[in-house]
């Protein structure tokens, strides 16, 4: 499997984190696990 790196500007990262946080909130409301979303948010925040 080939790794591909994509560069995002700060605005794009903020939008992705916001969208992932909305997804995380929805999963919490449904009583589902948020582990995968949590990992993505942490990776984007770095």
mmCIF entry with sequence, helices, sheets and N, C-alpha, C, O atoms, coordinates in Angstrom:
data_MODEL
# 
_entry.id   MODEL 
# 
_entity.id                         1 
_entity.type                       polymer 
_entity.pdbx_number_of_molecules   1 
# 
_entity_poly.entity_id                      1 
_entity_poly.type                           'polypeptide(L)' 
_entity_poly.nstd_linkage                   no 
_entity_poly.nstd_monomer                   no 
_entity_poly.pdbx_seq_one_letter_code       
;(UNK)(UNK)(UNK)(UNK)(UNK)(UNK)(UNK)(UNK)(UNK)(UNK)(UNK)(UNK)(UNK)(UNK)(UNK)(UNK)
(UNK)(UNK)(UNK)(UNK)(UNK)(UNK)(UNK)(UNK)(UNK)(UNK)(UNK)(UNK)(UNK)(UNK)(UNK)(UNK)
(UNK)(UNK)(UNK)(UNK)(UNK)(UNK)(UNK)(UNK)(UNK)(UNK)(UNK)(UNK)(UNK)(UNK)
;
_entity_poly.pdbx_seq_one_letter_code_can   XXXXXXXXXXXXXXXXXXXXXXXXXXXXXXXXXXXXXXXXXXXXXX 
_entity_poly.pdbx_strand_id                 A 
# 
loop_
_entity_poly_seq.entity_id 
_entity_poly_seq.num 
_entity_poly_seq.mon_id 
_entity_poly_seq.hetero 
1 1  UNK n 
1 2  UNK n 
1 3  UNK n 
1 4  UNK n 
1 5  UNK n 
1 6  UNK n 
1 7  UNK n 
1 8  UNK n 
1 9  UNK n 
1 10 UNK n 
1 11 UNK n 
1 12 UNK n 
1 13 UNK n 
1 14 UNK n 
1 15 UNK n 
1 16 UNK n 
1 17 UNK n 
1 18 UNK n 
1 19 UNK n 
1 20 UNK n 
1 21 UNK n 
1 22 UNK n 
1 23 UNK n 
1 24 UNK n 
1 25 UNK n 
1 26 UNK n 
1 27 UNK n 
1 28 UNK n 
1 29 UNK n 
1 30 UNK n 
1 31 UNK n 
1 32 UNK n 
1 33 UNK n 
1 34 UNK n 
1 35 UNK n 
1 36 UNK n 
1 37 UNK n 
1 38 UNK n 
1 39 UNK n 
1 40 UNK n 
1 41 UNK n 
1 42 UNK n 
1 43 UNK n 
1 44 UNK n 
1 45 UNK n 
1 46 UNK n 
# 
_struct_asym.id          A 
_struct_asym.entity_id   1 
# 
loop_
_struct_conf.conf_type_id 
_struct_conf.id 
_struct_conf.pdbx_PDB_helix_id 
_struct_conf.beg_label_comp_id 
_struct_conf.beg_label_asym_id 
_struct_conf.beg_label_seq_id 
_struct_conf.pdbx_beg_PDB_ins_code 
_struct_conf.end_label_comp_id 
_struct_conf.end_label_asym_id 
_struct_conf.end_label_seq_id 
_struct_conf.pdbx_end_PDB_ins_code 
_struct_conf.beg_auth_comp_id 
_struct_conf.beg_auth_asym_id 
_struct_conf.beg_auth_seq_id 
_struct_conf.end_auth_comp_id 
_struct_conf.end_auth_asym_id 
_struct_conf.end_auth_seq_id 
_struct_conf.pdbx_PDB_helix_class 
_struct_conf.details 
_struct_conf.pdbx_PDB_helix_length 
HELX_P HELX_P1 AA1 UNK A 10 ? UNK A 29 ? UNK A 10 UNK A 29 1 ? 20 
HELX_P HELX_P2 AA2 UNK A 35 ? UNK A 45 ? UNK A 35 UNK A 45 1 ? 11 
# 
_struct_conf_type.id          HELX_P 
_struct_conf_type.criteria    ? 
_struct_conf_type.reference   ? 
# 
loop_
_atom_site.group_PDB 
_atom_site.id 
_atom_site.type_symbol 
_atom_site.label_atom_id 
_atom_site.label_alt_id 
_atom_site.label_comp_id 
_atom_site.label_asym_id 
_atom_site.label_entity_id 
_atom_site.label_seq_id 
_atom_site.pdbx_PDB_ins_code 
_atom_site.Cartn_x 
_atom_site.Cartn_y 
_atom_site.Cartn_z 
_atom_site.occupancy 
_atom_site.B_iso_or_equiv 
_atom_site.pdbx_formal_charge 
_atom_site.auth_seq_id 
_atom_site.auth_comp_id 
_atom_site.auth_asym_id 
_atom_site.auth_atom_id 
_atom_site.pdbx_PDB_model_num 
ATOM 1   N N  . UNK A 1 1  ? 0.855   -1.181 0.000  1.00 0.00 ? 1  UNK A N  1 
ATOM 2   C CA . UNK A 1 1  ? 0.000   0.000  0.000  1.00 0.00 ? 1  UNK A CA 1 
ATOM 3   C C  . UNK A 1 1  ? 0.891   1.232  0.000  1.00 0.00 ? 1  UNK A C  1 
ATOM 4   O O  . UNK A 1 1  ? 1.864   1.303  0.750  1.00 0.00 ? 1  UNK A O  1 
ATOM 5   N N  . UNK A 1 2  ? 0.558   2.197  -0.839 1.00 0.00 ? 2  UNK A N  1 
ATOM 6   C CA . UNK A 1 2  ? 1.364   3.396  -1.002 1.00 0.00 ? 2  UNK A CA 1 
ATOM 7   C C  . UNK A 1 2  ? 0.830   4.537  -0.135 1.00 0.00 ? 2  UNK A C  1 
ATOM 8   O O  . UNK A 1 2  ? -0.367  4.824  -0.150 1.00 0.00 ? 2  UNK A O  1 
ATOM 9   N N  . UNK A 1 3  ? 1.711   5.182  0.614  1.00 0.00 ? 3  UNK A N  1 
ATOM 10  C CA . UNK A 1 3  ? 1.320   6.336  1.437  1.00 0.00 ? 3  UNK A CA 1 
ATOM 11  C C  . UNK A 1 3  ? 1.339   7.591  0.586  1.00 0.00 ? 3  UNK A C  1 
ATOM 12  O O  . UNK A 1 3  ? 2.248   7.800  -0.218 1.00 0.00 ? 3  UNK A O  1 
ATOM 13  N N  . UNK A 1 4  ? 0.336   8.416  0.770  1.00 0.00 ? 4  UNK A N  1 
ATOM 14  C CA . UNK A 1 4  ? 0.250   9.688  0.071  1.00 0.00 ? 4  UNK A CA 1 
ATOM 15  C C  . UNK A 1 4  ? 0.116   10.790 1.111  1.00 0.00 ? 4  UNK A C  1 
ATOM 16  O O  . UNK A 1 4  ? -0.706  10.694 2.022  1.00 0.00 ? 4  UNK A O  1 
ATOM 17  N N  . UNK A 1 5  ? 0.927   11.839 0.973  1.00 0.00 ? 5  UNK A N  1 
ATOM 18  C CA . UNK A 1 5  ? 0.845   12.970 1.893  1.00 0.00 ? 5  UNK A CA 1 
ATOM 19  C C  . UNK A 1 5  ? 0.202   14.143 1.181  1.00 0.00 ? 5  UNK A C  1 
ATOM 20  O O  . UNK A 1 5  ? 0.554   14.471 0.049  1.00 0.00 ? 5  UNK A O  1 
ATOM 21  N N  . UNK A 1 6  ? -0.748  14.770 1.862  1.00 0.00 ? 6  UNK A N  1 
ATOM 22  C CA . UNK A 1 6  ? -1.450  15.924 1.325  1.00 0.00 ? 6  UNK A CA 1 
ATOM 23  C C  . UNK A 1 6  ? -1.266  17.072 2.305  1.00 0.00 ? 6  UNK A C  1 
ATOM 24  O O  . UNK A 1 6  ? -1.400  16.894 3.516  1.00 0.00 ? 6  UNK A O  1 
ATOM 25  N N  . UNK A 1 7  ? -0.963  18.237 1.782  1.00 0.00 ? 7  UNK A N  1 
ATOM 26  C CA . UNK A 1 7  ? -0.809  19.412 2.638  1.00 0.00 ? 7  UNK A CA 1 
ATOM 27  C C  . UNK A 1 7  ? -2.101  20.220 2.636  1.00 0.00 ? 7  UNK A C  1 
ATOM 28  O O  . UNK A 1 7  ? -2.704  20.458 1.589  1.00 0.00 ? 7  UNK A O  1 
ATOM 29  N N  . UNK A 1 8  ? -2.512  20.637 3.833  1.00 0.00 ? 8  UNK A N  1 
ATOM 30  C CA . UNK A 1 8  ? -3.696  21.465 3.996  1.00 0.00 ? 8  UNK A CA 1 
ATOM 31  C C  . UNK A 1 8  ? -3.302  22.758 4.679  1.00 0.00 ? 8  UNK A C  1 
ATOM 32  O O  . UNK A 1 8  ? -2.391  22.774 5.507  1.00 0.00 ? 8  UNK A O  1 
ATOM 33  N N  . UNK A 1 9  ? -3.987  23.850 4.336  1.00 0.00 ? 9  UNK A N  1 
ATOM 34  C CA . UNK A 1 9  ? -3.704  25.104 5.043  1.00 0.00 ? 9  UNK A CA 1 
ATOM 35  C C  . UNK A 1 9  ? -4.488  25.120 6.359  1.00 0.00 ? 9  UNK A C  1 
ATOM 36  O O  . UNK A 1 9  ? -5.322  24.247 6.601  1.00 0.00 ? 9  UNK A O  1 
ATOM 37  N N  . UNK A 1 10 ? -4.220  26.098 7.190  1.00 0.00 ? 10 UNK A N  1 
ATOM 38  C CA . UNK A 1 10 ? -4.834  26.161 8.522  1.00 0.00 ? 10 UNK A CA 1 
ATOM 39  C C  . UNK A 1 10 ? -6.358  26.230 8.457  1.00 0.00 ? 10 UNK A C  1 
ATOM 40  O O  . UNK A 1 10 ? -7.040  25.633 9.290  1.00 0.00 ? 10 UNK A O  1 
ATOM 41  N N  . UNK A 1 11 ? -6.887  26.945 7.488  1.00 0.00 ? 11 UNK A N  1 
ATOM 42  C CA . UNK A 1 11 ? -8.335  27.066 7.354  1.00 0.00 ? 11 UNK A CA 1 
ATOM 43  C C  . UNK A 1 11 ? -8.962  25.711 7.023  1.00 0.00 ? 11 UNK A C  1 
ATOM 44  O O  . UNK A 1 11 ? -9.994  25.352 7.590  1.00 0.00 ? 11 UNK A O  1 
ATOM 45  N N  . UNK A 1 12 ? -8.362  24.978 6.132  1.00 0.00 ? 12 UNK A N  1 
ATOM 46  C CA . UNK A 1 12 ? -8.872  23.660 5.758  1.00 0.00 ? 12 UNK A CA 1 
ATOM 47  C C  . UNK A 1 12 ? -8.840  22.694 6.936  1.00 0.00 ? 12 UNK A C  1 
ATOM 48  O O  . UNK A 1 12 ? -9.772  21.913 7.128  1.00 0.00 ? 12 UNK A O  1 
ATOM 49  N N  . UNK A 1 13 ? -7.778  22.745 7.719  1.00 0.00 ? 13 UNK A N  1 
ATOM 50  C CA . UNK A 1 13 ? -7.662  21.879 8.892  1.00 0.00 ? 13 UNK A CA 1 
ATOM 51  C C  . UNK A 1 13 ? -8.741  22.237 9.908  1.00 0.00 ? 13 UNK A C  1 
ATOM 52  O O  . UNK A 1 13 ? -9.340  21.348 10.514 1.00 0.00 ? 13 UNK A O  1 
ATOM 53  N N  . UNK A 1 14 ? -8.990  23.517 10.098 1.00 0.00 ? 14 UNK A N  1 
ATOM 54  C CA . UNK A 1 14 ? -10.038 23.945 11.031 1.00 0.00 ? 14 UNK A CA 1 
ATOM 55  C C  . UNK A 1 14 ? -11.402 23.428 10.606 1.00 0.00 ? 14 UNK A C  1 
ATOM 56  O O  . UNK A 1 14 ? -12.191 22.992 11.444 1.00 0.00 ? 14 UNK A O  1 
ATOM 57  N N  . UNK A 1 15 ? -11.684 23.473 9.318  1.00 0.00 ? 15 UNK A N  1 
ATOM 58  C CA . UNK A 1 15 ? -12.965 22.980 8.804  1.00 0.00 ? 15 UNK A CA 1 
ATOM 59  C C  . UNK A 1 15 ? -13.080 21.481 9.034  1.00 0.00 ? 15 UNK A C  1 
ATOM 60  O O  . UNK A 1 15 ? -14.137 20.995 9.435  1.00 0.00 ? 15 UNK A O  1 
ATOM 61  N N  . UNK A 1 16 ? -12.006 20.746 8.785  1.00 0.00 ? 16 UNK A N  1 
ATOM 62  C CA . UNK A 1 16 ? -12.042 19.293 8.989  1.00 0.00 ? 16 UNK A CA 1 
ATOM 63  C C  . UNK A 1 16 ? -12.237 18.938 10.460 1.00 0.00 ? 16 UNK A C  1 
ATOM 64  O O  . UNK A 1 16 ? -13.002 18.029 10.782 1.00 0.00 ? 16 UNK A O  1 
ATOM 65  N N  . UNK A 1 17 ? -11.549 19.649 11.354 1.00 0.00 ? 17 UNK A N  1 
ATOM 66  C CA . UNK A 1 17 ? -11.696 19.388 12.787 1.00 0.00 ? 17 UNK A CA 1 
ATOM 67  C C  . UNK A 1 17 ? -13.123 19.695 13.228 1.00 0.00 ? 17 UNK A C  1 
ATOM 68  O O  . UNK A 1 17 ? -13.701 18.947 14.016 1.00 0.00 ? 17 UNK A O  1 
ATOM 69  N N  . UNK A 1 18 ? -13.695 20.786 12.728 1.00 0.00 ? 18 UNK A N  1 
ATOM 70  C CA . UNK A 1 18 ? -15.072 21.135 13.067 1.00 0.00 ? 18 UNK A CA 1 
ATOM 71  C C  . UNK A 1 18 ? -16.034 20.032 12.619 1.00 0.00 ? 18 UNK A C  1 
ATOM 72  O O  . UNK A 1 18 ? -16.913 19.624 13.379 1.00 0.00 ? 18 UNK A O  1 
ATOM 73  N N  . UNK A 1 19 ? -15.865 19.550 11.380 1.00 0.00 ? 19 UNK A N  1 
ATOM 74  C CA . UNK A 1 19 ? -16.740 18.511 10.846 1.00 0.00 ? 19 UNK A CA 1 
ATOM 75  C C  . UNK A 1 19 ? -16.591 17.208 11.631 1.00 0.00 ? 19 UNK A C  1 
ATOM 76  O O  . UNK A 1 19 ? -17.581 16.538 11.926 1.00 0.00 ? 19 UNK A O  1 
ATOM 77  N N  . UNK A 1 20 ? -15.355 16.855 11.965 1.00 0.00 ? 20 UNK A N  1 
ATOM 78  C CA . UNK A 1 20 ? -15.132 15.637 12.746 1.00 0.00 ? 20 UNK A CA 1 
ATOM 79  C C  . UNK A 1 20 ? -15.721 15.760 14.141 1.00 0.00 ? 20 UNK A C  1 
ATOM 80  O O  . UNK A 1 20 ? -16.237 14.784 14.687 1.00 0.00 ? 20 UNK A O  1 
ATOM 81  N N  . UNK A 1 21 ? -15.648 16.943 14.715 1.00 0.00 ? 21 UNK A N  1 
ATOM 82  C CA . UNK A 1 21 ? -16.230 17.146 16.041 1.00 0.00 ? 21 UNK A CA 1 
ATOM 83  C C  . UNK A 1 21 ? -17.753 17.019 15.993 1.00 0.00 ? 21 UNK A C  1 
ATOM 84  O O  . UNK A 1 21 ? -18.364 16.477 16.914 1.00 0.00 ? 21 UNK A O  1 
ATOM 85  N N  . UNK A 1 22 ? -18.365 17.522 14.915 1.00 0.00 ? 22 UNK A N  1 
ATOM 86  C CA . UNK A 1 22 ? -19.813 17.353 14.747 1.00 0.00 ? 22 UNK A CA 1 
ATOM 87  C C  . UNK A 1 22 ? -20.165 15.869 14.619 1.00 0.00 ? 22 UNK A C  1 
ATOM 88  O O  . UNK A 1 22 ? -21.147 15.411 15.203 1.00 0.00 ? 22 UNK A O  1 
ATOM 89  N N  . UNK A 1 23 ? -19.368 15.122 13.860 1.00 0.00 ? 23 UNK A N  1 
ATOM 90  C CA . UNK A 1 23 ? -19.582 13.682 13.733 1.00 0.00 ? 23 UNK A CA 1 
ATOM 91  C C  . UNK A 1 23 ? -19.421 12.998 15.081 1.00 0.00 ? 23 UNK A C  1 
ATOM 92  O O  . UNK A 1 23 ? -20.208 12.119 15.433 1.00 0.00 ? 23 UNK A O  1 
ATOM 93  N N  . UNK A 1 24 ? -18.410 13.397 15.832 1.00 0.00 ? 24 UNK A N  1 
ATOM 94  C CA . UNK A 1 24 ? -18.167 12.828 17.165 1.00 0.00 ? 24 UNK A CA 1 
ATOM 95  C C  . UNK A 1 24 ? -19.361 13.073 18.079 1.00 0.00 ? 24 UNK A C  1 
ATOM 96  O O  . UNK A 1 24 ? -19.796 12.168 18.791 1.00 0.00 ? 24 UNK A O  1 
ATOM 97  N N  . UNK A 1 25 ? -19.891 14.293 18.063 1.00 0.00 ? 25 UNK A N  1 
ATOM 98  C CA . UNK A 1 25 ? -21.065 14.618 18.885 1.00 0.00 ? 25 UNK A CA 1 
ATOM 99  C C  . UNK A 1 25 ? -22.266 13.756 18.502 1.00 0.00 ? 25 UNK A C  1 
ATOM 100 O O  . UNK A 1 25 ? -23.005 13.291 19.370 1.00 0.00 ? 25 UNK A O  1 
ATOM 101 N N  . UNK A 1 26 ? -22.457 13.548 17.214 1.00 0.00 ? 26 UNK A N  1 
ATOM 102 C CA . UNK A 1 26 ? -23.559 12.707 16.748 1.00 0.00 ? 26 UNK A CA 1 
ATOM 103 C C  . UNK A 1 26 ? -23.386 11.266 17.229 1.00 0.00 ? 26 UNK A C  1 
ATOM 104 O O  . UNK A 1 26 ? -24.348 10.637 17.670 1.00 0.00 ? 26 UNK A O  1 
ATOM 105 N N  . UNK A 1 27 ? -22.165 10.746 17.143 1.00 0.00 ? 27 UNK A N  1 
ATOM 106 C CA . UNK A 1 27 ? -21.902 9.384  17.605 1.00 0.00 ? 27 UNK A CA 1 
ATOM 107 C C  . UNK A 1 27 ? -22.160 9.252  19.101 1.00 0.00 ? 27 UNK A C  1 
ATOM 108 O O  . UNK A 1 27 ? -22.700 8.242  19.552 1.00 0.00 ? 27 UNK A O  1 
ATOM 109 N N  . UNK A 1 28 ? -21.777 10.265 19.869 1.00 0.00 ? 28 UNK A N  1 
ATOM 110 C CA . UNK A 1 28 ? -22.011 10.247 21.314 1.00 0.00 ? 28 UNK A CA 1 
ATOM 111 C C  . UNK A 1 28 ? -23.511 10.224 21.600 1.00 0.00 ? 28 UNK A C  1 
ATOM 112 O O  . UNK A 1 28 ? -23.970 9.476  22.462 1.00 0.00 ? 28 UNK A O  1 
ATOM 113 N N  . UNK A 1 29 ? -24.281 11.052 20.869 1.00 0.00 ? 29 UNK A N  1 
ATOM 114 C CA . UNK A 1 29 ? -25.740 11.072 21.057 1.00 0.00 ? 29 UNK A CA 1 
ATOM 115 C C  . UNK A 1 29 ? -26.354 9.705  20.762 1.00 0.00 ? 29 UNK A C  1 
ATOM 116 O O  . UNK A 1 29 ? -27.332 9.308  21.395 1.00 0.00 ? 29 UNK A O  1 
ATOM 117 N N  . UNK A 1 30 ? -25.776 8.990  19.797 1.00 0.00 ? 30 UNK A N  1 
ATOM 118 C CA . UNK A 1 30 ? -26.288 7.670  19.422 1.00 0.00 ? 30 UNK A CA 1 
ATOM 119 C C  . UNK A 1 30 ? -25.739 6.552  20.306 1.00 0.00 ? 30 UNK A C  1 
ATOM 120 O O  . UNK A 1 30 ? -26.134 5.395  20.165 1.00 0.00 ? 30 UNK A O  1 
ATOM 121 N N  . UNK A 1 31 ? -24.836 6.896  21.211 1.00 0.00 ? 31 UNK A N  1 
ATOM 122 C CA . UNK A 1 31 ? -24.259 5.905  22.108 1.00 0.00 ? 31 UNK A CA 1 
ATOM 123 C C  . UNK A 1 31 ? -23.238 4.998  21.432 1.00 0.00 ? 31 UNK A C  1 
ATOM 124 O O  . UNK A 1 31 ? -23.011 3.874  21.878 1.00 0.00 ? 31 UNK A O  1 
ATOM 125 N N  . UNK A 1 32 ? -22.620 5.486  20.355 1.00 0.00 ? 32 UNK A N  1 
ATOM 126 C CA . UNK A 1 32 ? -21.645 4.690  19.617 1.00 0.00 ? 32 UNK A CA 1 
ATOM 127 C C  . UNK A 1 32 ? -20.220 5.108  19.983 1.00 0.00 ? 32 UNK A C  1 
ATOM 128 O O  . UNK A 1 32 ? -20.006 6.168  20.571 1.00 0.00 ? 32 UNK A O  1 
ATOM 129 N N  . UNK A 1 33 ? -19.257 4.268  19.631 1.00 0.00 ? 33 UNK A N  1 
ATOM 130 C CA . UNK A 1 33 ? -17.860 4.549  19.921 1.00 0.00 ? 33 UNK A CA 1 
ATOM 131 C C  . UNK A 1 33 ? -17.322 5.670  19.043 1.00 0.00 ? 33 UNK A C  1 
ATOM 132 O O  . UNK A 1 33 ? -17.709 5.810  17.883 1.00 0.00 ? 33 UNK A O  1 
ATOM 133 N N  . UNK A 1 34 ? -16.418 6.473  19.618 1.00 0.00 ? 34 UNK A N  1 
ATOM 134 C CA . UNK A 1 34 ? -15.837 7.605  18.901 1.00 0.00 ? 34 UNK A CA 1 
ATOM 135 C C  . UNK A 1 34 ? -14.330 7.455  18.716 1.00 0.00 ? 34 UNK A C  1 
ATOM 136 O O  . UNK A 1 34 ? -13.659 8.415  18.339 1.00 0.00 ? 34 UNK A O  1 
ATOM 137 N N  . UNK A 1 35 ? -13.796 6.282  18.970 1.00 0.00 ? 35 UNK A N  1 
ATOM 138 C CA . UNK A 1 35 ? -12.347 6.088  18.952 1.00 0.00 ? 35 UNK A CA 1 
ATOM 139 C C  . UNK A 1 35 ? -11.689 6.510  17.635 1.00 0.00 ? 35 UNK A C  1 
ATOM 140 O O  . UNK A 1 35 ? -10.681 7.217  17.648 1.00 0.00 ? 35 UNK A O  1 
ATOM 141 N N  . UNK A 1 36 ? -12.244 6.088  16.515 1.00 0.00 ? 36 UNK A N  1 
ATOM 142 C CA . UNK A 1 36 ? -11.644 6.395  15.211 1.00 0.00 ? 36 UNK A CA 1 
ATOM 143 C C  . UNK A 1 36 ? -11.671 7.900  14.935 1.00 0.00 ? 36 UNK A C  1 
ATOM 144 O O  . UNK A 1 36 ? -10.697 8.460  14.431 1.00 0.00 ? 36 UNK A O  1 
ATOM 145 N N  . UNK A 1 37 ? -12.777 8.544  15.265 1.00 0.00 ? 37 UNK A N  1 
ATOM 146 C CA . UNK A 1 37 ? -12.895 9.984  15.053 1.00 0.00 ? 37 UNK A CA 1 
ATOM 147 C C  . UNK A 1 37 ? -11.940 10.727 15.977 1.00 0.00 ? 37 UNK A C  1 
ATOM 148 O O  . UNK A 1 37 ? -11.311 11.702 15.567 1.00 0.00 ? 37 UNK A O  1 
ATOM 149 N N  . UNK A 1 38 ? -11.829 10.274 17.214 1.00 0.00 ? 38 UNK A N  1 
ATOM 150 C CA . UNK A 1 38 ? -10.903 10.892 18.165 1.00 0.00 ? 38 UNK A CA 1 
ATOM 151 C C  . UNK A 1 38 ? -9.471  10.849 17.649 1.00 0.00 ? 38 UNK A C  1 
ATOM 152 O O  . UNK A 1 38 ? -8.737  11.831 17.763 1.00 0.00 ? 38 UNK A O  1 
ATOM 153 N N  . UNK A 1 39 ? -9.074  9.718  17.086 1.00 0.00 ? 39 UNK A N  1 
ATOM 154 C CA . UNK A 1 39 ? -7.714  9.574  16.542 1.00 0.00 ? 39 UNK A CA 1 
ATOM 155 C C  . UNK A 1 39 ? -7.476  10.549 15.386 1.00 0.00 ? 39 UNK A C  1 
ATOM 156 O O  . UNK A 1 39 ? -6.413  11.163 15.295 1.00 0.00 ? 39 UNK A O  1 
ATOM 157 N N  . UNK A 1 40 ? -8.460  10.685 14.513 1.00 0.00 ? 40 UNK A N  1 
ATOM 158 C CA . UNK A 1 40 ? -8.324  11.607 13.380 1.00 0.00 ? 40 UNK A CA 1 
ATOM 159 C C  . UNK A 1 40 ? -8.208  13.042 13.852 1.00 0.00 ? 40 UNK A C  1 
ATOM 160 O O  . UNK A 1 40 ? -7.400  13.806 13.323 1.00 0.00 ? 40 UNK A O  1 
ATOM 161 N N  . UNK A 1 41 ? -9.005  13.420 14.840 1.00 0.00 ? 41 UNK A N  1 
ATOM 162 C CA . UNK A 1 41 ? -8.942  14.784 15.369 1.00 0.00 ? 41 UNK A CA 1 
ATOM 163 C C  . UNK A 1 41 ? -7.550  15.050 15.945 1.00 0.00 ? 41 UNK A C  1 
ATOM 164 O O  . UNK A 1 41 ? -6.977  16.114 15.712 1.00 0.00 ? 41 UNK A O  1 
ATOM 165 N N  . UNK A 1 42 ? -7.016  14.106 16.681 1.00 0.00 ? 42 UNK A N  1 
ATOM 166 C CA . UNK A 1 42 ? -5.678  14.284 17.255 1.00 0.00 ? 42 UNK A CA 1 
ATOM 167 C C  . UNK A 1 42 ? -4.615  14.391 16.181 1.00 0.00 ? 42 UNK A C  1 
ATOM 168 O O  . UNK A 1 42 ? -3.697  15.201 16.307 1.00 0.00 ? 42 UNK A O  1 
ATOM 169 N N  . UNK A 1 43 ? -4.716  13.594 15.127 1.00 0.00 ? 43 UNK A N  1 
ATOM 170 C CA . UNK A 1 43 ? -3.737  13.649 14.041 1.00 0.00 ? 43 UNK A CA 1 
ATOM 171 C C  . UNK A 1 43 ? -3.795  14.996 13.317 1.00 0.00 ? 43 UNK A C  1 
ATOM 172 O O  . UNK A 1 43 ? -2.758  15.558 12.963 1.00 0.00 ? 43 UNK A O  1 
ATOM 173 N N  . UNK A 1 44 ? -4.992  15.504 13.101 1.00 0.00 ? 44 UNK A N  1 
ATOM 174 C CA . UNK A 1 44 ? -5.128  16.791 12.430 1.00 0.00 ? 44 UNK A CA 1 
ATOM 175 C C  . UNK A 1 44 ? -4.643  17.939 13.306 1.00 0.00 ? 44 UNK A C  1 
ATOM 176 O O  . UNK A 1 44 ? -4.121  18.933 12.801 1.00 0.00 ? 44 UNK A O  1 
ATOM 177 N N  . UNK A 1 45 ? -4.811  17.805 14.601 1.00 0.00 ? 45 UNK A N  1 
ATOM 178 C CA . UNK A 1 45 ? -4.409  18.884 15.518 1.00 0.00 ? 45 UNK A CA 1 
ATOM 179 C C  . UNK A 1 45 ? -2.897  19.029 15.622 1.00 0.00 ? 45 UNK A C  1 
ATOM 180 O O  . UNK A 1 45 ? -2.399  20.074 16.041 1.00 0.00 ? 45 UNK A O  1 
ATOM 181 N N  . UNK A 1 46 ? -2.169  17.992 15.246 1.00 0.00 ? 46 UNK A N  1 
ATOM 182 C CA . UNK A 1 46 ? -0.703  18.066 15.349 1.00 0.00 ? 46 UNK A CA 1 
ATOM 183 C C  . UNK A 1 46 ? -0.137  18.950 14.330 1.00 0.00 ? 46 UNK A C  1 
ATOM 184 O O  . UNK A 1 46 ? 1.080   19.127 14.273 1.00 0.00 ? 46 UNK A O  1 
# 
